[in-house]
Amino acid sequence: MTKISRRDLCGRLGAGLFTTLAAGAGFDPARAEERPIPYSDNDLIESGHRFFGTLSRDLAETIQSATKRWGQPNAYVLGQEAGGAFIGGLRYGEGSMYTRNAGDRKVFWQGPSLGIDYGADGDRTMMLVYNLPSTEAIYKRFVGVNGSAYLVGGFGLTALTIDGVTVVPIRTGLGARLGVNVGYLKFTEHPTWNPF
């Protein structure tokens, strides 16, 4: 009979328990660390058509404009958001982030803005994500400039970036919002009212 120390026994039981719980929850730590594989324009346009509906030509032009400038994204987010501004503004949203090989994630975003910006809007949003090293890397603050100069084919197109990762929200919806502002979006795993 082999003698096992209490320390070895606790280590083996702990590892077995973690493996059992992780398998039951569908969590794969190695998979969460994988770098997502890029999407083609056609993949994105097809997902966008299903999400936005019949705005086909405008959506295709907007996605092609983004991929021409930033390349092929390796993740994308589909969701809904609402925002309003009177000089200072706030924006809140929720959706799901999709990757080819590193799993999908529920994401929430919120953020403040400051600038010459007035109005309110409610949008369906598709965010193209570039250079995402792992799915966990989405949970940061992405800084950018938002303004009417980015309008392409009836969709609003902006760019937010941090640490070499770029998020490009493509928005269409109801409401009126005019102006230019500087702000950020903070992505979180859980909803929060705190935009900071």
N, C-alpha and C positions, 0 to 999 in steps of 0.2 A: 504494500500500500504506500503510495506517494504522500509525503507530508506537505501540506500547503499552508503557508502562513496566513494569518488573518488579513494582512494587507493585500496579498495576492487574491484571496477569496473575494474581498470587497471590490477590488479592481475588476475582476472577471464578472461579478454580479452587476456592477455598475455599467460596464461595457455592454453586457447582454441586455440589460434593461433599456439603455439608450437605443440600441439597435432595434429592439422590439417596438418601442414607442415611436421611433422615427419611421419604421416601416409601416406601422399602423396609421400614422398621420400622413403618409405619402411624401415625407421629407427626405431628400437625398442631398447631404451636404456637398458632395462632389459636384452634383449637377448645379447647385446654386452658385458655384464658383466658375462655371464654364462661361467663356466669352460667347455671347450670342452670335449666331450666323446672320449675315446681312439678308435683307429682303430685296426682291426686284421691284421695279416700278409696277409691273403687272399685278404682283401679289398685293401691293399697297392699294392700288386702284380698285381691285376686286373687293378688298376688305372695306375700303372707303365707300364703295357703292352700296354694299349691304348696310353699312352704318348710317350714311347720310341720306340714302334714297336715290332719287332720280337726277341728282346734280352731276351727271356723268362727265360731260365735256369740261366744265369748269374745274371739277375736282382733278381730272387727269392733268390738265394744264398746271394746276397748282402743285401737285406732287412732282411732276416732271421739272418744274421750275426749282423746287427744293432739291431734288436729287442732282440736278445739273450743277447747283451751287455747292452742296455739301456732300454729295456722293450717296452711297447706298446705306440706309439706316439699318442697324442690327436689332432694333426693337421699335415698337410703336405702342401708343396708348390710345384707347377709344373711351370717351367719357362725356360728361356733361358738366357745365360750369355756369356760374352767374357772377356778375360783377357790377360795380357801380363806382362813380367817381364824381367829385366836385373838388377839383384841384388835387386832393389826396383821394386815393381809391383803394378798394379791396376786391379780391377775386377768390372764389372758393369753387372747388370742383372735385369730382370723384370719377373713377373709371378703372379699367384693367389694362395692365401692360402685358403685351404679348411678345414672345421670342420664339424662334424656331426650335432651339435645342436646350435652353436653360430654364424652361418653365415659365408660367404666367404668374402675375402678381396683381393683387388688388392695390390700387394707389389712390391717395387723396392729395390734393394740392391746395395751397392757399398762399396769398401773398399781398403785400401792400404795393402801392405805386404813388408816385409824386410827379406832377407836371401840369401842363395846360391840357386838361382832360375833363370832360363833362359828359354825363349821361349814365345809362344803365343798359345792360345786355344780358341775355341768356343764350348760351351757345351749346351746340354739339361740337365736340372738339376731337380732332385726331392729332396726336403729337408724334412726330417722327423723332427717333432717338438715335444719335450718331456716336460711334466710338464708345459704347457702353462696355466696360471691362467685365462686369458681372451684374446680375439682377439687383444686388444690394446697392450698387453705385447710384441708383436712381434717387435714393433717399438723401438728397442734399438740397441746397438753395441754388437755383439757376438764375443768373442776372441777365437782364436784357433791356432793350428799348422797344417800346410798342408804339406804333403810329400808323396813320393812314397811308404813308408812303409804301407800306408793305402789301397793300391790297393787290391781289392777283385773281382775276376771273371770278369776282364776287365772294371770295374767301379772304379772311384776314390771315396773314402769314407773318410770324415774328421769329426771332431766334434768341435763345437763352443759352448761356454756357457757363461751365465751371470745370476746372481740372481736365480740359481737353474733351469733355463730353458736351455735346450740343443737343438741345431739345428744341424742335421747331413745331410750335402749335399751329394748326390750321383750323380756323374757327368759322362757323356760319351759324346764324341764329336770328333771334328777334331782339329788337331794341335799337337804340341809337346811341353811339358813343363817338365823340369827335375829339381830336387832339392828339398830343404826343406825350408819353410819360416814360419815366424810368422806374423800374421796379424789379422784383424777383418773384419766382414761384418756389415755394418750399414743398417738396414731396415728402409725404409721411406714410407709414403703414396703417395708421388709424386716423379717423377724423378728429379735427380740433378746430376750435373757433379762433385760436391764437395765430394770427398771420405772421408773427415774428419768430 
